Amino acid sequence: MIYTDFSEIADRFDTLLVDAYGVFWGGKTTIPNSLETMAEQVRQGKKVCILSNNTLREQDSINNYTKRGVEK
């Protein structure tokens, strides 16, 4: 099945594993509405974990995302 909006399945999960690139980060900017969607899940009490296989060191990645609105 193909879902057009995350809200269609969000209630099924307590924790979300989100791949950074292509899910909320497009390389130069965030994907439209992605940060708001993740923030809403946190407000609902869910954990949102960001995964990535980028080549930056962990702290560099965190700094890169926090500059663009992703909170720790």
Predicted model as a PDB file, atoms N, CA, C, CB and O in Angstrom, pLDDT in the B-factor column:
MODEL        1                                                                  
ATOM      1  N   MET A   1       0.834  -1.171   0.000  1.00 85.00           N  
ATOM      2  CA  MET A   1       0.000   0.000   0.000  1.00 85.00           C  
ATOM      3  C   MET A   1       0.882   1.238   0.000  1.00 85.00           C  
ATOM      4  CB  MET A   1      -0.950  -0.004   1.203  1.00 85.00           C  
ATOM      5  O   MET A   1       1.928   1.250   0.649  1.00 85.00           O  
ATOM      6  N   ILE A   2       0.486   2.255  -0.700  1.00 88.00           N  
ATOM      7  CA  ILE A   2       1.205   3.517  -0.748  1.00 88.00           C  
ATOM      8  C   ILE A   2       0.415   4.546   0.052  1.00 88.00           C  
ATOM      9  CB  ILE A   2       1.423   3.991  -2.221  1.00 88.00           C  
ATOM     10  O   ILE A   2      -0.778   4.746  -0.179  1.00 88.00           O  
ATOM     11  N   TYR A   3       1.089   5.190   0.990  1.00 85.00           N  
ATOM     12  CA  TYR A   3       0.459   6.217   1.803  1.00 85.00           C  
ATOM     13  C   TYR A   3       0.890   7.585   1.290  1.00 85.00           C  
ATOM     14  CB  TYR A   3       0.823   6.044   3.303  1.00 85.00           C  
ATOM     15  O   TYR A   3       2.039   7.774   0.891  1.00 85.00           O  
ATOM     16  N   THR A   4      -0.017   8.516   1.303  1.00 82.00           N  
ATOM     17  CA  THR A   4       0.304   9.858   0.814  1.00 82.00           C  
ATOM     18  C   THR A   4       0.644  10.823   1.933  1.00 82.00           C  
ATOM     19  CB  THR A   4      -0.848  10.405   0.016  1.00 82.00           C  
ATOM     20  O   THR A   4       1.150  11.917   1.682  1.00 82.00           O  
ATOM     21  N   ASP A   5       0.372  10.427   3.163  1.00 78.00           N  
ATOM     22  CA  ASP A   5       0.627  11.302   4.297  1.00 78.00           C  
ATOM     23  C   ASP A   5       0.983  10.443   5.500  1.00 78.00           C  
ATOM     24  CB  ASP A   5      -0.601  12.206   4.601  1.00 78.00           C  
ATOM     25  O   ASP A   5       0.340   9.427   5.762  1.00 78.00           O  
ATOM     26  N   PHE A   6       2.002  10.854   6.221  1.00 78.00           N  
ATOM     27  CA  PHE A   6       2.461  10.084   7.368  1.00 78.00           C  
ATOM     28  C   PHE A   6       1.365   9.897   8.410  1.00 78.00           C  
ATOM     29  CB  PHE A   6       3.657  10.760   7.999  1.00 78.00           C  
ATOM     30  O   PHE A   6       1.324   8.878   9.099  1.00 78.00           O  
ATOM     31  N   SER A   7       0.487  10.870   8.523  1.00 79.00           N  
ATOM     32  CA  SER A   7      -0.568  10.785   9.533  1.00 79.00           C  
ATOM     33  C   SER A   7      -1.479   9.575   9.337  1.00 79.00           C  
ATOM     34  CB  SER A   7      -1.398  12.049   9.514  1.00 79.00           C  
ATOM     35  O   SER A   7      -2.189   9.175  10.260  1.00 79.00           O  
ATOM     36  N   GLU A   8      -1.463   8.999   8.155  1.00 86.00           N  
ATOM     37  CA  GLU A   8      -2.285   7.815   7.887  1.00 86.00           C  
ATOM     38  C   GLU A   8      -1.833   6.596   8.691  1.00 86.00           C  
ATOM     39  CB  GLU A   8      -2.251   7.488   6.404  1.00 86.00           C  
ATOM     40  O   GLU A   8      -2.628   5.691   8.943  1.00 86.00           O  
ATOM     41  N   ILE A   9      -0.571   6.567   9.091  1.00 87.00           N  
ATOM     42  CA  ILE A   9      -0.040   5.402   9.816  1.00 87.00           C  
ATOM     43  C   ILE A   9       0.615   5.766  11.146  1.00 87.00           C  
ATOM     44  CB  ILE A   9       0.964   4.678   8.951  1.00 87.00           C  
ATOM     45  O   ILE A   9       1.014   4.867  11.886  1.00 87.00           O  
ATOM     46  N   ALA A  10       0.736   7.027  11.469  1.00 86.00           N  
ATOM     47  CA  ALA A  10       1.490   7.470  12.645  1.00 86.00           C  
ATOM     48  C   ALA A  10       0.992   6.869  13.942  1.00 86.00           C  
ATOM     49  CB  ALA A  10       1.441   8.957  12.747  1.00 86.00           C  
ATOM     50  O   ALA A  10       1.795   6.586  14.832  1.00 86.00           O  
ATOM     51  N   ASP A  11      -0.287   6.669  14.075  1.00 89.00           N  
ATOM     52  CA  ASP A  11      -0.825   6.161  15.338  1.00 89.00           C  
ATOM     53  C   ASP A  11      -0.431   4.714  15.623  1.00 89.00           C  
ATOM     54  CB  ASP A  11      -2.325   6.276  15.330  1.00 89.00           C  
ATOM     55  O   ASP A  11      -0.673   4.224  16.726  1.00 89.00           O  
ATOM     56  N   ARG A  12       0.150   4.040  14.688  1.00 92.00           N  
ATOM     57  CA  ARG A  12       0.565   2.639  14.872  1.00 92.00           C  
ATOM     58  C   ARG A  12       1.902   2.488  15.586  1.00 92.00           C  
ATOM     59  CB  ARG A  12       0.645   1.955  13.537  1.00 92.00           C  
ATOM     60  O   ARG A  12       2.261   1.387  16.004  1.00 92.00           O  
ATOM     61  N   PHE A  13       2.642   3.590  15.730  1.00 92.00           N  
ATOM     62  CA  PHE A  13       4.016   3.511  16.213  1.00 92.00           C  
ATOM     63  C   PHE A  13       4.254   4.385  17.438  1.00 92.00           C  
ATOM     64  CB  PHE A  13       4.969   3.908  15.115  1.00 92.00           C  
ATOM     65  O   PHE A  13       3.659   5.453  17.578  1.00 92.00           O  
ATOM     66  N   ASP A  14       5.139   3.914  18.331  1.00 93.00           N  
ATOM     67  CA  ASP A  14       5.558   4.693  19.499  1.00 93.00           C  
ATOM     68  C   ASP A  14       6.886   5.396  19.248  1.00 93.00           C  
ATOM     69  CB  ASP A  14       5.671   3.789  20.730  1.00 93.00           C  
ATOM     70  O   ASP A  14       7.159   6.452  19.819  1.00 93.00           O  
ATOM     71  N   THR A  15       7.706   4.803  18.390  1.00 93.00           N  
ATOM     72  CA  THR A  15       9.033   5.339  18.065  1.00 93.00           C  
ATOM     73  C   THR A  15       9.172   5.369  16.556  1.00 93.00           C  
ATOM     74  CB  THR A  15      10.177   4.486  18.716  1.00 93.00           C  
ATOM     75  O   THR A  15       8.762   4.442  15.857  1.00 93.00           O  
ATOM     76  N   LEU A  16       9.756   6.450  16.067  1.00 88.00           N  
ATOM     77  CA  LEU A  16       9.958   6.595  14.625  1.00 88.00           C  
ATOM     78  C   LEU A  16      11.447   6.644  14.321  1.00 88.00           C  
ATOM     79  CB  LEU A  16       9.253   7.865  14.091  1.00 88.00           C  
ATOM     80  O   LEU A  16      12.180   7.432  14.918  1.00 88.00           O  
ATOM     81  N   LEU A  17      11.888   5.817  13.408  1.00 87.00           N  
ATOM     82  CA  LEU A  17      13.257   5.851  12.904  1.00 87.00           C  
ATOM     83  C   LEU A  17      13.208   6.543  11.552  1.00 87.00           C  
ATOM     84  CB  LEU A  17      13.886   4.404  12.797  1.00 87.00           C  
ATOM     85  O   LEU A  17      12.608   6.038  10.604  1.00 87.00           O  
ATOM     86  N   VAL A  18      13.841   7.695  11.476  1.00 84.00           N  
ATOM     87  CA  VAL A  18      13.753   8.532  10.282  1.00 84.00           C  
ATOM     88  C   VAL A  18      15.122   8.645   9.636  1.00 84.00           C  
ATOM     89  CB  VAL A  18      13.197   9.932  10.626  1.00 84.00           C  
ATOM     90  O   VAL A  18      16.073   9.087  10.282  1.00 84.00           O  
ATOM     91  N   ASP A  19      15.238   8.259   8.391  1.00 83.00           N  
ATOM     92  CA  ASP A  19      16.478   8.456   7.657  1.00 83.00           C  
ATOM     93  C   ASP A  19      16.568   9.938   7.313  1.00 83.00           C  
ATOM     94  CB  ASP A  19      16.540   7.556   6.366  1.00 83.00           C  
ATOM     95  O   ASP A  19      15.608  10.516   6.801  1.00 83.00           O  
ATOM     96  N   ALA A  20      17.695  10.546   7.585  1.00 79.00           N  
ATOM     97  CA  ALA A  20      17.837  11.986   7.395  1.00 79.00           C  
ATOM     98  C   ALA A  20      17.659  12.401   5.937  1.00 79.00           C  
ATOM     99  CB  ALA A  20      19.193  12.440   7.892  1.00 79.00           C  
ATOM    100  O   ALA A  20      16.812  13.239   5.626  1.00 79.00           O  
ATOM    101  N   TYR A  21      18.450  11.820   5.054  1.00 79.00           N  
ATOM    102  CA  TYR A  21      18.482  12.297   3.673  1.00 79.00           C  
ATOM    103  C   TYR A  21      17.307  11.775   2.868  1.00 79.00           C  
ATOM    104  CB  TYR A  21      19.781  11.889   3.008  1.00 79.00           C  
ATOM    105  O   TYR A  21      17.097  10.569   2.738  1.00 79.00           O  
ATOM    106  N   GLY A  22      16.557  12.706   2.338  1.00 76.00           N  
ATOM    107  CA  GLY A  22      15.403  12.371   1.524  1.00 76.00           C  
ATOM    108  C   GLY A  22      14.112  12.247   2.308  1.00 76.00           C  
ATOM    109  O   GLY A  22      13.032  12.190   1.720  1.00 76.00           O  
ATOM    110  N   VAL A  23      14.211  12.204   3.633  1.00 78.00           N  
ATOM    111  CA  VAL A  23      13.015  12.126   4.463  1.00 78.00           C  
ATOM    112  C   VAL A  23      12.724  13.489   5.075  1.00 78.00           C  
ATOM    113  CB  VAL A  23      13.181  11.058   5.566  1.00 78.00           C  
ATOM    114  O   VAL A  23      11.603  13.989   4.978  1.00 78.00           O  
ATOM    115  N   PHE A  24      13.738  14.099   5.711  1.00 75.00           N  
ATOM    116  CA  PHE A  24      13.523  15.458   6.189  1.00 75.00           C  
ATOM    117  C   PHE A  24      14.584  16.419   5.682  1.00 75.00           C  
ATOM    118  CB  PHE A  24      13.496  15.478   7.695  1.00 75.00           C  
ATOM    119  O   PHE A  24      14.410  17.635   5.760  1.00 75.00           O  
ATOM    120  N   TRP A  25      15.670  15.889   5.170  1.00 76.00           N  
ATOM    121  CA  TRP A  25      16.764  16.738   4.691  1.00 76.00           C  
ATOM    122  C   TRP A  25      16.994  16.477   3.216  1.00 76.00           C  
ATOM    123  CB  TRP A  25      18.064  16.486   5.498  1.00 76.00           C  
ATOM    124  O   TRP A  25      17.203  15.336   2.804  1.00 76.00           O  
ATOM    125  N   GLY A  26      16.956  17.550   2.411  1.00 78.00           N  
ATOM    126  CA  GLY A  26      17.119  17.405   0.972  1.00 78.00           C  
ATOM    127  C   GLY A  26      18.512  17.723   0.465  1.00 78.00           C  
ATOM    128  O   GLY A  26      18.728  17.740  -0.747  1.00 78.00           O  
ATOM    129  N   GLY A  27      19.464  17.976   1.353  1.00 74.00           N  
ATOM    130  CA  GLY A  27      20.831  18.268   0.936  1.00 74.00           C  
ATOM    131  C   GLY A  27      21.214  19.708   1.177  1.00 74.00           C  
ATOM    132  O   GLY A  27      22.322  19.990   1.636  1.00 74.00           O  
ATOM    133  N   LYS A  28      20.310  20.626   0.873  1.00 76.00           N  
ATOM    134  CA  LYS A  28      20.570  22.045   1.110  1.00 76.00           C  
ATOM    135  C   LYS A  28      19.543  22.662   2.051  1.00 76.00           C  
ATOM    136  CB  LYS A  28      20.581  22.802  -0.207  1.00 76.00           C  
ATOM    137  O   LYS A  28      19.797  23.700   2.663  1.00 76.00           O  
ATOM    138  N   THR A  29      18.423  22.042   2.160  1.00 78.00           N  
ATOM    139  CA  THR A  29      17.351  22.536   3.020  1.00 78.00           C  
ATOM    140  C   THR A  29      16.471  21.372   3.457  1.00 78.00           C  
ATOM    141  CB  THR A  29      16.510  23.614   2.291  1.00 78.00           C  
ATOM    142  O   THR A  29      16.594  20.258   2.947  1.00 78.00           O  
ATOM    143  N   THR A  30      15.597  21.642   4.392  1.00 80.00           N  
ATOM    144  CA  THR A  30      14.700  20.590   4.858  1.00 80.00           C  
ATOM    145  C   THR A  30      13.569  20.366   3.858  1.00 80.00           C  
ATOM    146  CB  THR A  30      14.129  20.943   6.240  1.00 80.00           C  
ATOM    147  O   THR A  30      13.211  21.262   3.094  1.00 80.00           O  
ATOM    148  N   ILE A  31      13.021  19.175   3.877  1.00 83.00           N  
ATOM    149  CA  ILE A  31      11.870  18.832   3.043  1.00 83.00           C  
ATOM    150  C   ILE A  31      10.660  19.576   3.624  1.00 83.00           C  
ATOM    151  CB  ILE A  31      11.624  17.257   2.996  1.00 83.00           C  
ATOM    152  O   ILE A  31      10.475  19.569   4.841  1.00 83.00           O  
ATOM    153  N   PRO A  32       9.837  20.212   2.793  1.00 86.00           N  
ATOM    154  CA  PRO A  32       8.689  20.961   3.293  1.00 86.00           C  
ATOM    155  C   PRO A  32       7.818  20.131   4.245  1.00 86.00           C  
ATOM    156  CB  PRO A  32       7.851  21.453   2.127  1.00 86.00           C  
ATOM    157  O   PRO A  32       7.470  18.986   3.957  1.00 86.00           O  
ATOM    158  N   ASN A  33       7.483  20.732   5.367  1.00 85.00           N  
ATOM    159  CA  ASN A  33       6.620  20.162   6.413  1.00 85.00           C  
ATOM    160  C   ASN A  33       7.241  19.012   7.208  1.00 85.00           C  
ATOM    161  CB  ASN A  33       5.358  19.681   5.793  1.00 85.00           C  
ATOM    162  O   ASN A  33       6.597  18.488   8.117  1.00 85.00           O  
ATOM    163  N   SER A  34       8.460  18.610   6.895  1.00 84.00           N  
ATOM    164  CA  SER A  34       9.047  17.469   7.597  1.00 84.00           C  
ATOM    165  C   SER A  34       9.333  17.770   9.065  1.00 84.00           C  
ATOM    166  CB  SER A  34      10.325  17.043   6.909  1.00 84.00           C  
ATOM    167  O   SER A  34       9.061  16.933   9.927  1.00 84.00           O  
ATOM    168  N   LEU A  35       9.876  18.948   9.365  1.00 84.00           N  
ATOM    169  CA  LEU A  35      10.174  19.275  10.751  1.00 84.00           C  
ATOM    170  C   LEU A  35       8.896  19.411  11.564  1.00 84.00           C  
ATOM    171  CB  LEU A  35      10.989  20.561  10.832  1.00 84.00           C  
ATOM    172  O   LEU A  35       8.836  18.981  12.715  1.00 84.00           O  
ATOM    173  N   GLU A  36       7.889  20.003  10.969  1.00 86.00           N  
ATOM    174  CA  GLU A  36       6.601  20.144  11.654  1.00 86.00           C  
ATOM    175  C   GLU A  36       5.983  18.774  11.941  1.00 86.00           C  
ATOM    176  CB  GLU A  36       5.634  20.995  10.808  1.00 86.00           C  
ATOM    177  O   GLU A  36       5.407  18.552  13.007  1.00 86.00           O  
ATOM    178  N   THR A  37       6.108  17.874  10.991  1.00 86.00           N  
ATOM    179  CA  THR A  37       5.568  16.521  11.169  1.00 86.00           C  
ATOM    180  C   THR A  37       6.283  15.803  12.309  1.00 86.00           C  
ATOM    181  CB  THR A  37       5.698  15.708   9.864  1.00 86.00           C  
ATOM    182  O   THR A  37       5.638  15.173  13.147  1.00 86.00           O  
ATOM    183  N   MET A  38       7.617  15.894  12.344  1.00 84.00           N  
ATOM    184  CA  MET A  38       8.359  15.244  13.421  1.00 84.00           C  
ATOM    185  C   MET A  38       8.042  15.893  14.763  1.00 84.00           C  
ATOM    186  CB  MET A  38       9.868  15.305  13.147  1.00 84.00           C  
ATOM    187  O   MET A  38       7.890  15.193  15.764  1.00 84.00           O  
ATOM    188  N   ALA A  39       7.939  17.217  14.799  1.00 86.00           N  
ATOM    189  CA  ALA A  39       7.619  17.921  16.042  1.00 86.00           C  
ATOM    190  C   ALA A  39       6.241  17.506  16.563  1.00 86.00           C  
ATOM    191  CB  ALA A  39       7.667  19.446  15.823  1.00 86.00           C  
ATOM    192  O   ALA A  39       6.057  17.348  17.770  1.00 86.00           O  
ATOM    193  N   GLU A  40       5.296  17.333  15.679  1.00 89.00           N  
ATOM    194  CA  GLU A  40       3.958  16.898  16.085  1.00 89.00           C  
ATOM    195  C   GLU A  40       4.000  15.511  16.715  1.00 89.00           C  
ATOM    196  CB  GLU A  40       3.007  16.899  14.883  1.00 89.00           C  
ATOM    197  O   GLU A  40       3.292  15.245  17.686  1.00 89.00           O  
ATOM    198  N   GLN A  41       4.822  14.636  16.170  1.00 89.00           N  
ATOM    199  CA  GLN A  41       4.944  13.298  16.737  1.00 89.00           C  
ATOM    200  C   GLN A  41       5.533  13.355  18.147  1.00 89.00           C  
ATOM    201  CB  GLN A  41       5.813  12.412  15.833  1.00 89.00           C  
ATOM    202  O   GLN A  41       5.100  12.622  19.036  1.00 89.00           O  
ATOM    203  N   VAL A  42       6.510  14.219  18.346  1.00 88.00           N  
ATOM    204  CA  VAL A  42       7.104  14.392  19.676  1.00 88.00           C  
ATOM    205  C   VAL A  42       6.053  14.948  20.638  1.00 88.00           C  
ATOM    206  CB  VAL A  42       8.344  15.337  19.613  1.00 88.00           C  
ATOM    207  O   VAL A  42       5.961  14.486  21.775  1.00 88.00           O  
ATOM    208  N   ARG A  43       5.271  15.917  20.209  1.00 90.00           N  
ATOM    209  CA  ARG A  43       4.206  16.467  21.054  1.00 90.00           C  
ATOM    210  C   ARG A  43       3.204  15.384  21.469  1.00 90.00           C  
ATOM    211  CB  ARG A  43       3.476  17.600  20.316  1.00 90.00           C  
ATOM    212  O   ARG A  43       2.602  15.462  22.540  1.00 90.00           O  
ATOM    213  N   GLN A  44       3.037  14.396  20.629  1.00 91.00           N  
ATOM    214  CA  GLN A  44       2.124  13.296  20.939  1.00 91.00           C  
ATOM    215  C   GLN A  44       2.776  12.222  21.812  1.00 91.00           C  
ATOM    216  CB  GLN A  44       1.619  12.668  19.653  1.00 91.00           C  
ATOM    217  O   GLN A  44       2.174  11.186  22.095  1.00 91.00           O  
ATOM    218  N   GLY A  45       4.023  12.489  22.237  1.00 92.00           N  
ATOM    219  CA  GLY A  45       4.705  11.571  23.148  1.00 92.00           C  
ATOM    220  C   GLY A  45       5.547  10.509  22.488  1.00 92.00           C  
ATOM    221  O   GLY A  45       6.002   9.576  23.150  1.00 92.00           O  
ATOM    222  N   LYS A  46       5.760  10.634  21.196  1.00 91.00           N  
ATOM    223  CA  LYS A  46       6.555   9.625  20.492  1.00 91.00           C  
ATOM    224  C   LYS A  46       8.021  10.038  20.451  1.00 91.00           C  
ATOM    225  CB  LYS A  46       6.021   9.411  19.061  1.00 91.00           C  
ATOM    226  O   LYS A  46       8.352  11.221  20.525  1.00 91.00           O  
ATOM    227  N   LYS A  47       8.883   9.049  20.332  1.00 90.00           N  
ATOM    228  CA  LYS A  47      10.310   9.307  20.146  1.00 90.00           C  
ATOM    229  C   LYS A  47      10.587   9.340  18.651  1.00 90.00           C  
ATOM    230  CB  LYS A  47      11.191   8.223  20.863  1.00 90.00           C  
ATOM    231  O   LYS A  47      10.081   8.508  17.897  1.00 90.00           O  
ATOM    232  N   VAL A  48      11.395  10.307  18.228  1.00 86.00           N  
ATOM    233  CA  VAL A  48      11.801  10.393  16.831  1.00 86.00           C  
ATOM    234  C   VAL A  48      13.321  10.277  16.804  1.00 86.00           C  
ATOM    235  CB  VAL A  48      11.306  11.735  16.157  1.00 86.00           C  
ATOM    236  O   VAL A  48      14.022  11.125  17.357  1.00 86.00           O  
ATOM    237  N   CYS A  49      13.824   9.235  16.165  1.00 85.00           N  
ATOM    238  CA  CYS A  49      15.263   8.987  16.059  1.00 85.00           C  
ATOM    239  C   CYS A  49      15.692   9.187  14.619  1.00 85.00           C  
ATOM    240  CB  CYS A  49      15.628   7.557  16.548  1.00 85.00           C  
ATOM    241  O   CYS A  49      15.086   8.646  13.694  1.00 85.00           O  
ATOM    242  N   ILE A  50      16.735   9.965  14.443  1.00 81.00           N  
ATOM    243  CA  ILE A  50      17.235  10.252  13.101  1.00 81.00           C  
ATOM    244  C   ILE A  50      18.445   9.362  12.819  1.00 81.00           C  
ATOM    245  CB  ILE A  50      17.608  11.762  12.952  1.00 81.00           C  
ATOM    246  O   ILE A  50      19.407   9.337  13.586  1.00 81.00           O  
ATOM    247  N   LEU A  51      18.378   8.646  11.727  1.00 81.00           N  
ATOM    248  CA  LEU A  51      19.470   7.769  11.285  1.00 81.00           C  
ATOM    249  C   LEU A  51      20.073   8.336  10.013  1.00 81.00           C  
ATOM    250  CB  LEU A  51      18.967   6.310  11.051  1.00 81.00           C  
ATOM    251  O   LEU A  51      19.388   8.988   9.225  1.00 81.00           O  
ATOM    252  N   SER A  52      21.341   8.088   9.822  1.00 76.00           N  
ATOM    253  CA  SER A  52      21.979   8.533   8.596  1.00 76.00           C  
ATOM    254  C   SER A  52      23.264   7.750   8.376  1.00 76.00           C  
ATOM    255  CB  SER A  52      22.264  10.044   8.643  1.00 76.00           C  
ATOM    256  O   SER A  52      23.897   7.284   9.323  1.00 76.00           O  
ATOM    257  N   ASN A  53      23.628   7.617   7.138  1.00 76.00           N  
ATOM    258  CA  ASN A  53      24.913   7.006   6.817  1.00 76.00           C  
ATOM    259  C   ASN A  53      25.853   8.037   6.198  1.00 76.00           C  
ATOM    260  CB  ASN A  53      24.722   5.814   5.862  1.00 76.00           C  
ATOM    261  O   ASN A  53      26.737   7.690   5.415  1.00 76.00           O  
ATOM    262  N   ASN A  54      25.655   9.316   6.556  1.00 65.00           N  
ATOM    263  CA  ASN A  54      26.531  10.343   5.989  1.00 65.00           C  
ATOM    264  C   ASN A  54      27.944  10.190   6.533  1.00 65.00           C  
ATOM    265  CB  ASN A  54      25.990  11.753   6.297  1.00 65.00           C  
ATOM    266  O   ASN A  54      28.174   9.441   7.483  1.00 65.00           O  
ATOM    267  N   THR A  55      28.867  10.887   5.942  1.00 60.00           N  
ATOM    268  CA  THR A  55      30.272  10.731   6.306  1.00 60.00           C  
ATOM    269  C   THR A  55      30.751  11.763   7.318  1.00 60.00           C  
ATOM    270  CB  THR A  55      31.122  10.811   5.077  1.00 60.00           C  
ATOM    271  O   THR A  55      31.928  11.780   7.678  1.00 60.00           O  
ATOM    272  N   LEU A  56      29.843  12.625   7.779  1.00 59.00           N  
ATOM    273  CA  LEU A  56      30.225  13.591   8.801  1.00 59.00           C  
ATOM    274  C   LEU A  56      30.314  12.911  10.155  1.00 59.00           C  
ATOM    275  CB  LEU A  56      29.226  14.756   8.851  1.00 59.00           C  
ATOM    276  O   LEU A  56      29.642  11.912  10.413  1.00 59.00           O  
ATOM    277  N   ARG A  57      31.146  13.464  11.005  1.00 58.00           N  
ATOM    278  CA  ARG A  57      31.190  12.959  12.372  1.00 58.00           C  
ATOM    279  C   ARG A  57      29.845  13.219  13.033  1.00 58.00           C  
ATOM    280  CB  ARG A  57      32.345  13.619  13.182  1.00 58.00           C  
ATOM    281  O   ARG A  57      29.111  14.117  12.618  1.00 58.00           O  
ATOM    282  N   GLU A  58      29.522  12.450  14.045  1.00 57.00           N  
ATOM    283  CA  GLU A  58      28.222  12.555  14.713  1.00 57.00           C  
ATOM    284  C   GLU A  58      27.915  13.990  15.144  1.00 57.00           C  
ATOM    285  CB  GLU A  58      28.182  11.631  15.927  1.00 57.00           C  
ATOM    286  O   GLU A  58      26.841  14.506  14.833  1.00 57.00           O  
ATOM    287  N   GLN A  59      28.833  14.639  15.849  1.00 58.00           N  
ATOM    288  CA  GLN A  59      28.568  15.990  16.347  1.00 58.00           C  
ATOM    289  C   GLN A  59      28.410  16.983  15.210  1.00 58.00           C  
ATOM    290  CB  GLN A  59      29.687  16.443  17.275  1.00 58.00           C  
ATOM    291  O   GLN A  59      27.602  17.906  15.309  1.00 58.00           O  
ATOM    292  N   ASP A  60      29.163  16.814  14.132  1.00 58.00           N  
ATOM    293  CA  ASP A  60      29.015  17.692  12.980  1.00 58.00           C  
ATOM    294  C   ASP A  60      27.630  17.550  12.361  1.00 58.00           C  
ATOM    295  CB  ASP A  60      30.092  17.390  11.939  1.00 58.00           C  
ATOM    296  O   ASP A  60      27.024  18.539  11.946  1.00 58.00           O  
ATOM    297  N   SER A  61      27.133  16.324  12.301  1.00 56.00           N  
ATOM    298  CA  SER A  61      25.791  16.089  11.767  1.00 56.00           C  
ATOM    299  C   SER A  61      24.740  16.747  12.645  1.00 56.00           C  
ATOM    300  CB  SER A  61      25.513  14.586  11.647  1.00 56.00           C  
ATOM    301  O   SER A  61      23.832  17.412  12.146  1.00 56.00           O  
ATOM    302  N   ILE A  62      24.864  16.561  13.943  1.00 59.00           N  
ATOM    303  CA  ILE A  62      23.909  17.154  14.877  1.00 59.00           C  
ATOM    304  C   ILE A  62      23.930  18.671  14.744  1.00 59.00           C  
ATOM    305  CB  ILE A  62      24.226  16.734  16.330  1.00 59.00           C  
ATOM    306  O   ILE A  62      22.874  19.301  14.685  1.00 59.00           O  
ATOM    307  N   ASN A  63      25.110  19.258  14.696  1.00 59.00           N  
ATOM    308  CA  ASN A  63      25.213  20.706  14.536  1.00 59.00           C  
ATOM    309  C   ASN A  63      24.581  21.165  13.231  1.00 59.00           C  
ATOM    310  CB  ASN A  63      26.671  21.143  14.590  1.00 59.00           C  
ATOM    311  O   ASN A  63      23.910  22.196  13.199  1.00 59.00           O  
ATOM    312  N   ASN A  64      24.784  20.426  12.173  1.00 57.00           N  
ATOM    313  CA  ASN A  64      24.228  20.760  10.866  1.00 57.00           C  
ATOM    314  C   ASN A  64      22.704  20.772  10.926  1.00 57.00           C  
ATOM    315  CB  ASN A  64      24.715  19.764   9.798  1.00 57.00           C  
ATOM    316  O   ASN A  64      22.075  21.681  10.385  1.00 57.00           O  
ATOM    317  N   TYR A  65      22.110  19.785  11.567  1.00 60.00           N  
ATOM    318  CA  TYR A  65      20.654  19.700  11.639  1.00 60.00           C  
ATOM    319  C   TYR A  65      20.074  20.739  12.591  1.00 60.00           C  
ATOM    320  CB  TYR A  65      20.231  18.306  12.075  1.00 60.00           C  
ATOM    321  O   TYR A  65      19.033  21.327  12.297  1.00 60.00           O  
ATOM    322  N   THR A  66      20.732  20.976  13.731  1.00 60.00           N  
ATOM    323  CA  THR A  66      20.179  21.925  14.694  1.00 60.00           C  
ATOM    324  C   THR A  66      20.191  23.343  14.124  1.00 60.00           C  
ATOM    325  CB  THR A  66      20.969  21.874  16.013  1.00 60.00           C  
ATOM    326  O   THR A  66      19.320  24.147  14.460  1.00 60.00           O  
ATOM    327  N   LYS A  67      21.146  23.657  13.283  1.00 55.00           N  
ATOM    328  CA  LYS A  67      21.174  24.977  12.637  1.00 55.00           C  
ATOM    329  C   LYS A  67      19.936  25.174  11.761  1.00 55.00           C  
ATOM    330  CB  LYS A  67      22.458  25.140  11.788  1.00 55.00           C  
ATOM    331  O   LYS A  67      19.547  26.307  11.481  1.00 55.00           O  
ATOM    332  N   ARG A  68      19.335  24.101  11.341  1.00 53.00           N  
ATOM    333  CA  ARG A  68      18.212  24.173  10.415  1.00 53.00           C  
ATOM    334  C   ARG A  68      16.878  23.843  11.092  1.00 53.00           C  
ATOM    335  CB  ARG A  68      18.445  23.230   9.250  1.00 53.00           C  
ATOM    336  O   ARG A  68      15.880  23.606  10.412  1.00 53.00           O  
ATOM    337  N   GLY A  69      16.862  23.829  12.420  1.00 57.00           N  
ATOM    338  CA  GLY A  69      15.598  23.699  13.124  1.00 57.00           C  
ATOM    339  C   GLY A  69      15.291  22.377  13.778  1.00 57.00           C  
ATOM    340  O   GLY A  69      14.230  22.224  14.384  1.00 57.00           O  
ATOM    341  N   VAL A  70      16.195  21.411  13.673  1.00 60.00           N  
ATOM    342  CA  VAL A  70      15.959  20.113  14.319  1.00 60.00           C  
ATOM    343  C   VAL A  70      16.499  20.219  15.741  1.00 60.00           C  
ATOM    344  CB  VAL A  70      16.648  18.919  13.524  1.00 60.00           C  
ATOM    345  O   VAL A  70      17.678  20.513  15.939  1.00 60.00           O  
ATOM    346  N   GLU A  71      15.644  19.981  16.722  1.00 61.00           N  
ATOM    347  CA  GLU A  71      16.058  20.063  18.114  1.00 61.00           C  
ATOM    348  C   GLU A  71      16.543  18.715  18.605  1.00 61.00           C  
ATOM    349  CB  GLU A  71      14.913  20.563  18.988  1.00 61.00           C  
ATOM    350  O   GLU A  71      16.093  17.670  18.134  1.00 61.00           O  
ATOM    351  N   LYS A  72      17.469  18.744  19.560  1.00 57.00           N  
ATOM    352  CA  LYS A  72      17.957  17.499  20.154  1.00 57.00           C  
ATOM    353  C   LYS A  72      16.923  16.923  21.066  1.00 57.00           C  
ATOM    354  CB  LYS A  72      19.256  17.721  20.912  1.00 57.00           C  
ATOM    355  O   LYS A  72      17.145  15.870  21.664  1.00 57.00           O  
TER     356      LYS A  72                                                      
ENDMDL                                                                          
END                                                                             
